[in-house]
């Protein structure tokens, strides 16, 4: 009773507000540090989002996170995350996807469908929990950590599952980026073919840009277009995953597995992402302003990654992460093989 009265008192409310702001401030500090570290040559392959989530996990393990900061870190990992994803739509120009042609879109659809089914199947085979299996599959198939955190609310994933899924997929992408860089001379692709291959099979946009760099500017430009085509498909995938997860939940509870339009989970923040993409595609936003908005989006998402990392302890990370990592690793190898075959089959090499 006394503790409850203290929380409702002006002193308690002031303490709560202070902890809330400190929690947000901590995620901002980590995001800024991650941004700085991502400018270092080797660490740039990992990217700001990966570094932020790893710093968060290490910070919790070494320094700890006071309970009073939880409201602020959770605000970053949930509310700021959605705002960041909406603003990230400024990275996508839908006309670039149209101009790339139907073959690029076909590759993106095939890659996503294949990877979702294979990685999810492998994860379940390895006894990975269902929600983490979905997150690992979506992150590998679509756009890494951003896809993981976008899909998480659709399946009611826990913070530790979201953080582990994002970290595992991001680490895998870093490994494959390094491999692609070494393999480029022997793959036999033209710069455009290598760009398509990289954009179709790597996880984060940062990975795609880093891996395509040996092929020159043409390879990088094409890689980003292919990658953003996969990113654009995040919207329908999120809706379909939400419908499927909702049906499975109702069936498990003994209800009807049929879906009505009223029960379809609409990820409004992802639709916001698509709306911002549409505005960017009109060409009415100056390049400098669009670039600044994208930078802000990555900073907000990095704060969300930091918040997620601060909620994960290393014991849970090891317990849940290794099997999902194995599923993602095998799935990523198969994805690379599929991408290689598709580029040749569609005469894009």
N, C-alpha and C positions, 0 to 999 in steps of 0.2 A: 504493500500500500504506500509506504513511504517513498519507495523508488518510483512508483507511478506518479505520485504528486510532484516529485522532483523533475520528472520528464516534462510535466505539464507547466511547470513554473517558468518564469522568464529566463532564469539561469539555465534550466534544462533545455529550453528551446534554443537559447543562444549557443549552448554547447553542441546541440544537434546540428544547427546551421553551420557552426564552425567546422565540425567534423565532415559535414556534407561538402563544404567548399574545399577543405583540405584533401578530401578523397578525389574530387575532380582535379584539383591542382597536382596531386601526385601522378595521376594518369597523364596530365599535360606535360609534366616534367619528363616522364618516361618517353612520351611520344616525341618530344623535342630531342632528347638524347638519341633516340632511335633514328630520327631524321639526320642528325649529325653523323652517326656511325654508318648510315647507309650511303654516305658520300665517300667513304673509304673504299678503294678499288675492289678488294675481295668481298667485303661485306655488302657492297652494292648489289651483288648477285642475290643475296638474301632479301634485300628490300626492307623498307621501313616497317611494314606490318609484321613481318616475321620477327625482326629484332625486338619490336615492342612487346610482343607476347612472350618472348623468351626472357626479356629483362623482367617482366612482371612475375614470371614463375620463379626466377632466381631471387628477386627482391623478397618475395614471400618466404622463400626457404631460408634466406640469410638474415634479413632484417625483421620480417614479420609484418603483418598488417593489423593495426588496432581495429577493434570492432566498430569504433565510432566513425571510421572512414568508410564503412561498407556502403552506406547510402550513396555517397559520392562516387565510389568506384562502380557501383551497380548502375548509376545514372549514366556514366560514360559508356559502359558496356551494352546498354540497352537503348536509351534515348538518343545519345549522340551518335551511336552506331547507325540508327535509321536515317538521321539527318545526313550523315556522311555518305551513305549509299545513295540517297536521293541526289546529292550534289555531284556524286561520281558520274552521274549520267552525262555531265558536261564533257566527259572524256570520249563519249561515243557520238560519232556522226553517222546517222543511219544511211545517208547517201553514199558513203564510202562502201558500205556493205552491198548496196544495190549495184554500184559500179564494179564491184569485184566479180560479179557474175554468179550464175546459179551453181557452178561447180564448187565454189568456195562455201556457199551456204549448204550444199549437199554434204560436203566433208564435215562441216560443223555438226550437222544433225546426226550423221552416222557415228561420229566420234563420241558425241554425248550419249546417244542411246547405247552404244556398245560399252562404254566405260561405266555408266551408271549400273547396268545389269551385271557386268563382270565383277567390279569392285564390291558392290553390295553382296553378290553371291559369295565371293571369297571371304568377305568379312564375317558373314553369317556362318560359313563353313568353319571358320576359325573361332567360333563362339563369341564373336564381338557382339555387344549389346545392340539392339535393333536401331536405336536413335543414332548412336555413334557410327554404325555401319552406313546409314543414310548420309550422314554428314561427310564421312570419308569419301563415299562415292561421288557426292555432288561436288565436293572440293576438287577432286581429281578430274572430274569430267568437264567442269565449267570454268571456274576462275579462282581456284585456290581458296584462301582464307575469306575473301569477300563473299564467295558462294556459301561457305560454311555458316558464316554469321547471318547471312540473308535467309537461309533455309531453316536455321535453328528454331525461330518462333513458330514456323509452320508445323513442326513436329513436337513442340513443347520440350525441346532439349534442355538439359541442365547446363549451368555455366561451365562445369568442369568438362562435360562432354563436348561442348562447343569449343572451348579453349584447346582441348587435346586434339580434336578433329582439325582445327585450323593450324595448329603447330605441326602436326604430322604431315599434312599435305604440303605445307610450306617448306618443310625440311626436304621432303621428297623432290619438290620442284627445284630446289637449290642443287641437289645431287645431280639431277638430270640435266640441268643447265650446264654444269661443269663437264659432264660427259659429252653433250652435244658440241661444246666448244672444241673439245679434242677430236671428236669424230668428223667434224665438218669437212676436212680435206679428203676423207676417204669415202664419204657418202655418195659423191658423184652428182650432187644436185647443182643446178644453176642457182644464181642468187635468189631468183623469184621462187623457184621450187623449194629451196632451203627455208625461205621465209614462210611459205605455206606450211611446210612440215613442222617448223618450230611453233608457229601460231596455233596449229591444230592439236599439238600434243603436250605442250608445257602448261604449267598450272597458273602462275601469276603473270600479270602484265610485265612486272619487273624481270621475271625469268625470261619471258619471250624476247624482250628487248636485249637483254644481256647475251642470250644464246645466239640471236640472229646477227649480232654485231660483226662477227667475222665475215659474213656475206656482204657487208656494205650497206649503204643507205637504202637501196632497193629492197634488200632482204628484210631489213628492219621495218620499213613501211608496210610491206606485204604481211609480215608476221603480225604486226599490230592490228591490221584490218581483219585478218582471220581470227585472231584472238578476240577482238571485240564482237565479231559475229557470234562466237560462243557466249560472250558476256550477254549479248542481247537476248539469247535464248534462256537466260536465267529466269525471266518473267514467266513464260509458260511452264517451265520445269517446276518453279516454286509453287504455282497453282496446282499442278498435277500431283506433286508430292504431298501438298496439303490435303487434297481430296482423298488420296490413297491412305494417308495416315489417319484421317478422320474416320474413314470407313472401317479401317482395321481396329481403331479404338472403340467405335460403337459396336462392332461385332464381338470384341473381347468382353464388352460389358453386357452382352446378351441382347443388344438392340438390333435394329435393322441395319444392314450394311449398305443400303441404298442411299444415294446422295441427292439432295434437292439443291436448287440454286441458293436457297437461304443458308444452307449449311456449308457452302463452298467457302473456304478460308481465303479472303482476298488480301494479299500482302500489299497494303496501300503504299508502303514506303518503296516497294519495288516498282509499282506502277508510277510512283513519283520519279524514280530513276528513269523510267522510259519517257515520261513527260519532259523531263529536263533534256534528255537526249534529243527529243523532237525539237525543242527550242534551239538547241545547239545546231541541229541539222538545217535550220532555216537560214543560218549564216548571219543572224542579226546581232550576235554577241561578238565583240572584238576578241581577237586571238589572245591578247594580253589578259583581258578579263576572264576568258574561259580558262586560261592556264592558272590564274590565281584561284579560281573556284575549285579546280581540280586539286591544287595543292592543299587548300583548306579541307577538301573532302578526305584526302589521304591523312591529314592531321587528325581529323575527327575519328576516322576509322582506326588509326593507330592508337588514339586514346581509348577506344573501345577494346582493342586488342590488349592493351596494357591492363585495363580493368578485368578482362577475362583471365589474363595470366595471374593477376594478383589473387584470384579466387581458386587457384589450382595448387595443390601441394605435390611435391615430387613423388611421393609414394603412390598417389592416385595416378599421376602421369605415367609412371612405370607400369603400374598394374593394368591400366586401360589402353595405354598407347602402343605397346609393342605389337599386339595382334593386329590392330588397325593399321599400323605402319607396314606390317608384312603384307596385308591385303592390298594396301595402296601401292607398295613396291611392285608386286607381281602385276597388278593392274596397269601400272605406269609402263612397265616393260611391254606388255601386250598392246597398250595404247600406242607406244612408239612404233611397234611393228606394224600396226594397222595404219598409222599415219604414213609410214614409208610406202606401204603397198598402195594406199589410195592415191598418193601423189603420182605414182607411176601408172596406175590403172587409168587415171583420168588424164594422163599425158600432160601433167603440169610440172614435171621434173625439169 
